[in-house]
Amino acid sequence: MSGTVDGQSLREISRQLADGSLRAVALCEATQVRHEPSLNAYKSWAPAYARRQAEAADAAFSAGIHLGALQGIPTSVKDLYGVAGLPIFAGSPRELPAAWRREGPVVRSLHGQLAVVTGKTHTVEFAYGGLGTSMHWPVPWNPGDRTVHRAPGGSSSGAGVSLVEGTALLAFGSDTGGSVRIPASFTGTVGLKTTWGRWSQDGIVPLSPSLDTPGILTRNVDDAAFAFEALEGETVPDVESLANLRVGIAESFFFDQTSPGVAERVDEAIGALEAAGASLGPLALPGCAELFDLYHRGGIVAPELFRFLTCDLPEWLPTLDPRVRARLEAGSALPASEYLQRKARYAALGAAAVEALAKVDVLVAPTVPITPPPIADLADDATYARLNMLALRNTCVVSFLGLCALTLPIGSDAAGMPVGLQLIGPPRSEARLLALGRVFERLFAARAIWEPPTHFS
């Protein structure tokens, strides 16, 4: 995008749009020229659709009408969300019925603020996968490695890619077991997993209604805070100092089987926090190994997806990606009594997790323990299954405990790929996590650990 917006925050760009020093159409054009079809971020790339929205945003600005902070901001949307005027596939090989184009509250808020929807980004079929792969459509290319085709992270597989290529300044995904945080970590962007129920799931194709949460990806933490404020109306506070901040360090469960360079980057980030005055100490979340073992057996996600497909989209069952089908079948025959017992266990462990988190201001852990694997390495089903579950491990247990989380980049691993630090907090602590993430990001930049790029593509 042009130098007028490179290196500027969403706050600055929004101010320029509002005062007329930047036109939404010019911003739209500047982002569109950065589209790289070879990266394959989008299932439905919609430049004409986006331009019409940019023209409407400019017309409103010219008339003195300001409908929200996201007015004129190029925004990509995961192809699970209904968007009027755009098709929806949900990662499947054919378009879903027209009823699924109906917009829910999240997309209505975007359109109500005259944000500019750039298109629908790729997703794993029905959002059931952590690496971002698909047998139906070309897999988005992780821009962190321009030589080797590596996994972009899933299930919001095109969301982070759209940010890095520069076609979007804000990306919407969904997160059930990590589907916002994994692609954000894999692509060196920021991802916010909201508390279940905080943002409506209506108008979004479900995976697991008990766990699904809309979420956002951005280029840096302040952009995430800005978007959160625009959507939520809650102000993200400023944190000036880390002195006396109580930081919990996650237990070894989160550090097991890390790829070379991942734990090292996390240790460096933790060291920087301590040097800045934070008080560090170990903190264990209850039942992580138990929760992860349940997930291996389908948890509650597989039976909920099975119910949805058999009731709402039975004609889509025969064409399921075999890897999605294998995971689905693992939980499809779960007895109702066991399903209810699992939900009760999740709730009990979640309450214990909230009690444990009361001892600290934030809990930190690696977001994803592994480097983004080359797509070629995933051809073997057993390798795929192992790495998919490993990619999901550190994020899924946070979801099952009912917590919210933020991931931000903290450098590169031994393969030169991004590493994410996951900030974990109790339900509805998103504003606090964003405030801490913002000051952490400034600290990491000052100590040359990680600095958000002035531009991506």
N, C-alpha and C positions, 0 to 999 in steps of 0.2 A: 504494500500500500504506500501511498505517497508520503514524502517526508513530513507533511503537515500533521500526520497522526502517528507515525512511527515513534515508539517510545513513550507515547502518551497514555495515560490511564483512561478507563471508561468515564471516570468523573470529568476529566478534562475534555474528552471528546463530546460528552453530553452537553457540557457548558458551551462549547463552540457551536454545536448544532442549535442550541437554544438562542444564542446571541446572534446567529446568522453568519458568523465568520467561517463556518463549514456547512456545506449543503449535504443533505442526506443522499441525494443522487450522486454527488461527487464521491462521497464515502462509499456508497454501494459500488460504483464503477471501480474505485481503487481496490476494493477487496476482490471484486470479480476477476480482475486481471491476474490475480494470484492463484486462481484455480488451476490445479495440476491434476488432470484426469488420471494420470498414472498412479497417484496416491489413493484414488478411489474412495474418498471420504464419504461420498454421497450416493445413496440409492436413487434419489430424485433431486438432481441439481436443477434449480429453477431460477435462472437469471432474469427472465422477463417478469416472472411473478414478483421477484424481489424488487425490481426497478419500479413496478407499479406501486408497491408499498412505500418505497423511498420518495416517490413523487407525492404520494398522499401525505407523508410526514412533512415534506417541505411546504406543501400547500397549507397545512395546519400551522406550521411555524410562521409562515408569511402572514397568516390571518391572526396571529397573536394567540393561537391555541396551543397550549402545552399540556399534553395528556399523560405525561409520565416521564420519568428519567430515562427510560429505554427508548423513547421516541427517536426513530432513525437509526438505531443500533443494529448492525448486521448480526443475526442470531440463527444458528443452526438448530434443528430439532430432530431428535432421534425418531426413527421410523417405527415407533410404537405409539406416538402421539397422533391423535386425530387433528388434521389441519384442513380446513375447508379449502377446496380447490387443488389439493395435492393428493396423490394416491397413497395408499398405505399397504405395505406388505408384511410388516413385522418380521422380516427376515425369511419369510416363506417364499416358495417359488412362484406364487401367484397373488394377485391383489386380493385383499380382504373385501368383504361386502361393503357397500357404500356407507352403511350405518356407522362403520368404524372411523369414518372421516369426521364424525361429529366432534367438535372441540369441547374439551373440558375446561375447568377454571384456570389452569395454568396457561394454556394457549390463548384462552379468551383474555387473560391479563396481558399477555404479549401483544395481541392484536388491539386490545383496548388502549394500550400505550403507544400504538403505531410503531412498534419494533418492526424491523425488516427481516422477515424469515427468508433465509438464503436457500433452504431446501431441506430435505429429509436425509439424515445420515444413516449409514448402515448399522444394523444390529445383528447379533447372533439370532438365529431363528427362535422366536418367542422368548428372547432374552436369556436363554438357558445355556450359558457358557461363559467362562472367565477369560479366555484367551482371545476371543474375537474372530474365530474362524467360522466358515460356512461352506457347505457343499453346493449351495444354490447360487451364490453370487461371488464374484471376485473379492478376496479378503483385502480390506484396506492395508496400505503399506505404512508401517511405522516410520515416520520421517526422521527418527533418531539415527537410522542407518540407511543411507542412500545406496548402499551396495548390496546388502543382504536383506531380503524380504523377511522382516520380523513381525511377530504378533503385535497388533495394535492395542490389545487389551479388550476385554468384553465385559458385559455384552454391548455396551455403547461404543462399538468398535470404530465408528467414524467420527465420533464427537471430538476427541482430542486431536485427531488428524485435521479436522476442519479448522481448529484454532491455530495449529502449527503452520498449516499452509497459508493462513491469513485470510481465508474467505469469510470467517466468522470471528467476532470479538467476544461472543458469548455462545455457549453450547448447552443444550438441554439433553440430559440423559435420564436414566432411571437406575435405581440401585436397590437390589434385593439382597444379594450376598456380596456385593462389591462392584457392581456394574458401572458406577461412576468413578470410584476410587482407583480401580485397576487400570482403566484406560488413561486416567489422569497421570498415575504414577508411571506407566509405560511410556508416555509421550512427553513427560516433563512439564505438565500443566497442573493446575490446581483443581481439585474436585471436592464438592461439598455433598455429603450424604445427610439428608435431613432426617429428623425424627419421624417415625411412622405416624401418619395421620396429620402431620403439620400442614402438608400441602396435599390437596385432593388428588386421588388416583383416577378420578372420573375422566373419561376421554382418553385413557391410556390402556393399550392392550395389556391384560394382566399376565403375570407369571405366578406370583404367590400373593394374593390379596392380604394375607396376614403379615407380609414383610415388605411389599413393594413401596418404594418411596421415590418421588420425583427428585431430581438433583441437578446441579449445574457444574459446568467446567469453565474455567477462565484462564487467562494468560498469567495472572498473578493473584495474590490474595486480596489486594485492595479492590481489584475488579470483581472478585467474588463477593466481597462485602458490599460493594456498590449495587450489584445485581440483587443481592439478598434484601437490602434496604428497599430497593425499588419494588420488589415483589411482595415483601412482607410488611413493610412499614415500620419495622423495628430498627432503631439506630444501633449500629455496631460501635461500641465505645472505643475510645483511644486508650492504649496502654503505653505509658512512657518508659517504664522501667521494669526489669525482670527481678529486681531485688526482692528477696523473700518469696518469690513465686514457688509454689510447691509442685514439682514435676515428678510424676510417677514414671518409673521405667518398667515397661512390660516384662513379664517373665520369659523364660527361655523358650516356651512354646512358640513365641513370635519370631525367635531368632534361629530356630532349627532349620537346617538345610538351606541356608541362605547362599545365593550365588556369590562368587568372589567380588568383593567391593561393596556389597550391600550393607552388611553389618558394620563395616569400616566407616561408611558414610554416615550411618546413623550414630555411631559412637562419636564421630567428629562433631555432629550437630549437637549431641547431648553435652559434649565437652564445652562447646561454645555457650550453651545455656548456663552451665555451671559457672563459667568464667564471668558471665554477665550478672551473676548474683543469685541465680535460681538455686533452690534447695532441692537436691535429688534424692530419690530413694526408690527401692523396688516396690512394685505393687502388682499383685496377682488378681486377675479377674476370675470369678468362680466358674468352674466347669468347662473351660475352653476345650480341653481334650475330649470331654464327653460330648460337647456340642458338635465338634468336628467329626467325631465318629458317627453321630447320628446323621450328619450331612452326607457322609459316605454311603449311608443306607437310604438316601433320599430325603431325609429330614421330613419337613412338612411341605417343601417346595414341590417335589415330584407329584404327590397326590393332588395338590391344589391345581397344578398345571393340567394334570390328567383330567380332573373334573371339568375344568374350563373347556378344554379341547373337545371332550366327548359331548358336552352339553351345547356349546356355542359354535364350534367349528369342526364337527366330526369329519367333514370331507377333506380336512387338512391332515388328518392322521396318517393316511397311506403314504404321503410324500415327505414325512418328517426326515430331516437329516439323521442318518443312522446314529450319530453320536448323541444327538438330542434324544432320540428314541431310546437308546440304551439307558440313559439316566432317568428318563421318564418311567420306563418299565421297572426300574429299581424300587419305585415307591407306589406304583399304580395299584398294587394288591394289598396295600397297608390296611389292616383292620381299623374300623372307626375307633375302637377303644384305644388302640396304640396311638393313633393320630391325636386323640384328645389328651392322652398321657404326655405325649411329646410337647404339645402346646402348653400344658400345665407346667411341665418341667422348664421350658423356656421362660415362662413368666416368673417362676420361683427364682431361677438363676439370674434373671434380669433385675429383680428386686434386690438380690444380694449384690449385684454389680453396682447398682446405684449407691448402696450403703458403702461399698469399698471405695468408690470414686469420691465420696464425701471427704476422704482424707487428703486429697490432692486438688490442685487447681486444674490439672490436665494430665492425662496419661499419654505417653508417646511410645511408638513402636514402628518397625518397618511397615510400610503400607503393603508391599508385595515382597516376598522373600527371594524371588527369582528374577533374573534378567529376562527381557522379552525374548522368547525362543525363536529361532528361525522357523519359518513356516515349513520348510523342507523336513525339519526334525519331527514335525507333528504328523507325518504321513502314517506312522505306525499307531494303531489305535491304543495300544497299551501305554506308549509314551505320551500320547495326547491325554489320556485319562489321568495319568500320574501328574503331569505338569498342570493340567487344568485345575485339579483339586489343590495343588500346591499354590497356584496363583490366587485361589480363592480363600486360602486358609486364614490369613490374618484379617481379612475384611469380613468374612461370613460370620465369624463368631461375634463380632461387634454388632452386626445386624440382628442376629438371633437373640442377643441380650437386650435389644430394644434401645440401643444407644445411638448417638449421632457422632459424626466424625468428619474431619477435614484432612486432605492430603495435600502436601506441598513439596516441590522438588528440593533436594539437598545435595545435588551433585551427580556424578556419573560413576557407574560400577566399573569393574575391570574390563568389561566388553565395550565401554564407552556409552552405555545406555543410561537413561535417567533412573534415579533412585528417589522414592517418595518417603516422606516421614508422615505417619498417620497420627493425628491429634484426636484423642478420644475423650468424649465427655458424656454426662448424663443426658437424659431426654430433654429436648428443648433448650440446649445450651449452645445453639448454633452461633449466636451473636458473640458469645464469649470465646468460642473456638476461633472465629474469624478475627476477633481482636488480638488474640494471642498469635495466631498465624501471621498476622500483619507485622507485629513487632519481631517475631522470629525471623521472618523473611528479611527485614531490614538488618537484623543482626547478622544473618548468614551472608548477606551481601557485603557488609562492612568487614567481615572476616574472610572474605574471598572463598566462602564455602559454596555459595550459589547466588547468582544474581539473575533476576528475570531478564531475558533478552530484550534489547530495545526494539527488535522486531524479530519475527520468526522466519518466514520464508526467505 
